[in-house]
Amino acid sequence: MTDTDPKTKRAFVISDFTDIGTDTRHVAGTTPMIETGAFGNYEAAGLVRAPTAADAKAPAKPKTRPAKKAKAVAAPAPAAPPASSQADAPPPVA
């Protein structure tokens, strides 16, 4: 993708995010080329904006970071033993 490709647009990434649909990771402060349709969606969500002249100093490619892995879920606690029934109770003292 180049700056002259009409299907892409340079974007300034405001905050880190991962596009779940494409699994593409974007890092805040970078200025990657993004497809025009995706740019509109990201911009509406407040994730990117059109870059300014000051943003031109930002790297074009994001730093590569592995996506966060899901944390393992702890196993549920063992069930408590069933409560004793009246049949197991000793007879009342009179």
C-alpha contacts under 8 A as a table, 3 or more apart, distances in Angstrom:
res1	aa1	res2	aa2	distance
1	M	5	D	6.40
1	M	8	T	7.05
1	M	33	M	6.78
2	T	5	D	5.46
2	T	8	T	7.70
2	T	33	M	7.34
3	D	8	T	7.47
3	D	9	K	7.03
3	D	10	R	7.04
3	D	33	M	7.43
5	D	8	T	5.63
5	D	9	K	7.78
6	P	9	K	7.43
6	P	36	T	7.98
7	K	35	E	5.70
7	K	36	T	5.55
8	T	33	M	5.99
8	T	34	I	5.21
8	T	35	E	4.10
8	T	36	T	4.91
9	K	33	M	5.33
9	K	34	I	5.30
9	K	35	E	6.10
9	K	36	T	5.64
9	K	39	F	7.13
10	R	31	T	6.21
10	R	32	P	5.77
10	R	33	M	4.41
10	R	34	I	6.16
10	R	50	A	6.93
10	R	51	P	7.06
11	A	31	T	5.16
11	A	32	P	5.80
11	A	33	M	6.25
11	A	34	I	6.63
11	A	39	F	7.23
11	A	48	V	6.09
11	A	49	R	5.76
11	A	50	A	5.16
11	A	51	P	5.70
12	F	28	A	7.79
12	F	29	G	6.44
12	F	30	T	5.86
12	F	31	T	4.54
12	F	32	P	7.10
12	F	48	V	5.43
12	F	49	R	5.36
12	F	50	A	5.89
12	F	51	P	4.91
12	F	55	D	6.98
13	V	16	D	7.24
13	V	26	H	6.91
13	V	27	V	6.51
13	V	28	A	4.82
13	V	29	G	5.46
13	V	30	T	5.59
13	V	31	T	6.30
13	V	32	P	7.86
13	V	47	L	6.16
13	V	48	V	4.47
13	V	49	R	6.78
14	I	28	A	5.09
14	I	29	G	6.24
14	I	46	G	7.52
14	I	47	L	5.32
14	I	48	V	5.15
14	I	49	R	7.16
15	S	27	V	6.58
15	S	28	A	4.34
15	S	29	G	7.44
15	S	47	L	5.83
15	S	48	V	7.55
16	D	25	R	7.64
16	D	26	H	5.61
16	D	27	V	4.43
16	D	28	A	4.79
16	D	47	L	7.88
17	F	25	R	6.03
17	F	26	H	5.40
17	F	27	V	6.68
17	F	47	L	7.61
18	T	23	D	6.09
18	T	24	T	5.49
18	T	25	R	4.27
18	T	26	H	6.00
18	T	67	A	7.75
19	D	22	T	5.63
19	D	23	D	5.22
19	D	24	T	5.20
19	D	25	R	6.45
19	D	26	H	7.96
20	I	23	D	4.94
20	I	24	T	7.29
25	R	62	P	7.93
25	R	64	T	7.91
25	R	65	R	7.61
25	R	67	A	7.30
26	H	30	T	7.72
26	H	62	P	6.21
27	V	30	T	6.09
27	V	62	P	5.55
27	V	63	K	6.77
29	G	55	D	7.86
29	G	58	A	6.25
29	G	59	P	7.82
30	T	58	A	5.29
30	T	59	P	5.27
30	T	60	A	5.84
30	T	61	K	6.62
30	T	62	P	5.76
31	T	51	P	7.22
31	T	55	D	7.40
31	T	56	A	7.41
31	T	58	A	6.10
31	T	59	P	6.13
31	T	60	A	4.70
31	T	61	K	6.94
31	T	62	P	7.80
32	P	59	P	7.92
32	P	60	A	4.86
32	P	61	K	5.67
32	P	62	P	7.12
33	M	60	A	7.62
34	I	38	A	6.64
34	I	39	F	5.92
35	E	38	A	5.35
35	E	39	F	6.05
36	T	39	F	5.00
36	T	40	G	6.44
37	G	40	G	5.31
37	G	41	N	6.56
38	A	41	N	5.07
38	A	42	Y	6.06
39	F	42	Y	5.12
39	F	43	E	5.89
39	F	48	V	7.31
40	G	43	E	5.10
40	G	44	A	6.11
41	N	44	A	5.21
41	N	45	A	6.34
42	Y	45	A	5.07
42	Y	46	G	6.31
42	Y	47	L	5.20
42	Y	48	V	5.72
43	E	46	G	5.02
43	E	47	L	5.69
43	E	48	V	4.91
43	E	49	R	5.68
44	A	47	L	7.66
45	A	48	V	7.96
46	G	49	R	7.53
51	P	54	A	7.85
51	P	55	D	5.51
51	P	56	A	7.00
52	T	55	D	5.11
52	T	56	A	6.74
53	A	56	A	5.31
53	A	57	K	7.95
54	A	57	K	6.29
55	D	58	A	5.46
56	A	59	P	7.85
59	P	62	P	6.90
84	S	88	D	6.22
84	S	89	A	7.43
85	S	88	D	5.56
85	S	89	A	6.88
86	Q	89	A	5.16
